[in-house]
Amino acid sequence: MIVLGISCYYHDGSAAIIRDGEIVAAAQEERFDREKYSPAFPIQAINFCLQQAGVTIYDVDEVAFYEKMYLKFERTIISHLIGWPFTFRNFLDTMPLWLKDRLAVSFAVEDELSFKKPVRYIKHHLSHAASAFLVSPFEEAAIMTVDGVGEYACATWGSGHGTRIDIRQEMHYPHSLGLLYSIFTAFLGFRVFTGEGKVMALAEFGEPDYLDKFRQIIDLRPDGSFRLDTRYFSFNKGETMHNKRFEELFGPPRPPGPDFTDRHYAIAASLQRMTEEIVLTMARHVHEQTGLNKLCLAGGVSLNVTANSRIREEGPFDDLFIQPAAGDAGAALGAASYVYHALSGRPRGPVMHSAALGPEYKDRAIEVLLRNSGARYRRLERDELLAETARRIADNQVVGWFQGRSEFGPRALGNRSILANPANPDMKDHLNRVVKHREPFRPFGASVLRERVGDYFEFDGDSPFMLLVARIRPDKLGSIPAVTHVNHTSRIQTVTPEHNGIYYDLIAEYYRQTGMPMVLNTSFNKKEPIVNTPDEALACFNDSGMDCLVMNQFLVERNDR
């Protein structure tokens, strides 16, 4: 059986394909159309998935869509009616999108793909739940999904057993942690979708002095559910989702730009602390109600690495599995998984140990590109390539690293990465200023050998998708400044030979040369989606401050040096 999963029309349009229980491919449309968080119908991602599976659309048994659009439309209409006439302008802006695309998914699938069978529509948060549980290593587990909003639900919890998922409680719009985080992201002068991670980084520079004000607008219950005081918000009523009463409480919004005050830091810190308090309270309640010791997480809020880590460290669960594409991209995989396993009753397939589900490119195609572009390059044998790359990182060169299949989800995990020396105290500022061209307060993560993670971090476990942070051991503070955030933590990826292949071997070689069992790892991009193809990698390399580029077996030097 072959099932194609699709998500689109809001953000993170994606496709995933499951064949005979195995996740054959999954990719975001942004990697192909080069629009960050592209909401488009993911025709290019779909074509890639079909090609990777070696099938045509006529071989596909089921197409699964990640939410029930008519139910979502019902909620949209009701919320506009409740706020009428103040929602009139927003109504006029959104209705064309509904009539053109969102209510016509089945027609789009038929027109774009020539797929004639009925589309299977899976509830939004059920797709999230399936994306985490059905690909996890757990036979049974508690499940939490938290994001902006699906049809009505903004957060759910339940349990999974075998191929069955039971959603036991939902929290409905507008009482949404994801929306709250986005409202404050915009209030603090960042763009929604691209700015939430910046707010999370900014939070560590302040103290949560505004927590009492947050408690004025959020009524948190003992089970982790909460209600927003809607008098402070203007849902569907204007250009912003906060109002004058909100500004009387928190002050004026920060205009976009480089300047921050203590108030901005404190608001970010309070928001982050409130987020952690909510999800931790929810996790404790879920454990109490289910009696299960494993937890699966999905939904956009599950990309909040600090909140995830507090659940891991302070929560009652023995183990976590977090879907690497926890946002709406992963819901395409969840919808496909739910149809394949839960609805069709087929046994679960291999565990999702790796997010390397995108395209890969052969040496011949890369060499043709390099030759035709006039690049300076050498082809090296594997051991020589690893030794040379490790040496360059140790010499404080910034290395573009392009290997194997691209990653599914927002994290670069050693296939489309920029690598650097974590021990260099100047490297963080150099990367932010010269290579990535981004805000100076933003930290970088570390990829560390799994067997050596305890040497530097107060952490013992797996973090294969860089969705957890770890506190740096007191005796190691100062030794890895390029990956140390202001609160003495680092976002970490644990790397193993079984699941990371040549990337593990590179870090192992770096450890052999330097005694340092990790490298700094950041995504291979510059204000654009992560590079997908060799052409994009070469263009990004030439337009940045990277010192060299490694693509498969080829080491590329800069032409301007």
DANOR-V243015 format. One record per helix or strand of 2 or more residues. SS is the DSSP state (2 for helix, 1 for strand). FROM is the first residue (numbers start at 1). TO is the last residue. Records with the same first field share a line. If there is no record, write none. Layout:
SS=FROM-TO, FROM-TO
This chain:
1=2-7, 14-19, 22-28, 62-65, 120-121, 140-146, 153-161, 164-172, 218-220, 226-228, 294-298, 319-322, 376-379, 399-402, 416-420, 445-449, 468-472, 489-495, 518-523, 548-551, 554-557
2=30-33, 43-53, 57-59, 69-83, 88-102, 105-113, 124-133, 177-187, 196-203, 211-217, 230-232, 244-250, 262-290, 300-303, 305-314, 328-343, 363-373, 382-394, 427-435, 450-456, 474-476, 481-483, 497-514, 534-542
